[in-house]
Amino acid sequence: MAEILIREYRPSYRNACIEVFRSNIPKFFAESELEHFKAWLDAQDELHPAYSNAVEDDFYVALLDKKVAGCAGFYIIKNEKTAKLAWGMVDTSLHKQGVGKALLVHRINSIEVLYPGFKITLDASQHSFEFFEKMGFKTEKVTKDYYASGLDRYDMVLE
């Protein structure tokens, strides 16, 4: 397998990230979430935080053979010592090949260096929460049909 390279997101990666997102519909993301993801990318392109409750956010791509295989980010919540992982995904044709793990480890390491002592949280669906459990996250809450009918939300925290 080729080496997985993690790079800072750049606008030139936008279309490839959208294609990675589309490859994960409908199992991992609802179709309705695509506009939210595009708004996140708009904020990255314009170099400002994507959400009103964020003071900063970072976004990365994973490259395999110079092609975008996945993308993932995080943001820092205002007035809290909390980093929330956001928009982590890998092209479905490349699942279970270490790309998601590489992106997750990179984000955790980045947060620990830039924001030592911050709590790391995320939300995921029933289709991916077990991956995060294996990586040290604990489920705190489950909300049925949160993202769409049949797509539940698992709120998780790194222990």
C-alpha positions, 0 to 999 in steps of 0.5 A: 500500500502507498504511503498516506500523506496528510496535508493542510486543506487547500481550495484546490482539494475542494472538488475531490473532498466533495466527491469523497463526501458523495461516496459516503451517501447515504450510509455515513452521511445524509444527502441533506448534509452535503450543503453543510459540508460545502459551507464548511469548505467555503469557510476553509477557502475564505480562511475563517471559522465555519461555525459561530461557536468556533474560534478556530478550525483546521482541515486536512486531506489524506493523499494516496498516490497524490489523490485525495483519499479522505479529509477531516478537521476539527474546531475549537469551541468558544469559551470552552477547552473543547476541540470537536472533530468534524467532517471526517471521511474516507472514500468508500473504496478505500475504507479499512486501509488505514486512511481514517486512522491516519487522519484521526491520529493526525487530528488528535496529535495536532490538538494535543500540541496546539491545545494541550489539555483540551477535551476532544469530542465528536459525533458519528453515526451508528456505522462508524462509532465502533471505529472511534471506540477502538481508538479510545472514544466513549459514547456519551449519548445516542440520538435516534434519527438525528442526521436523517431517518435511520441515521443515528448520532453518537456523541463521543469523547476521547478518554 
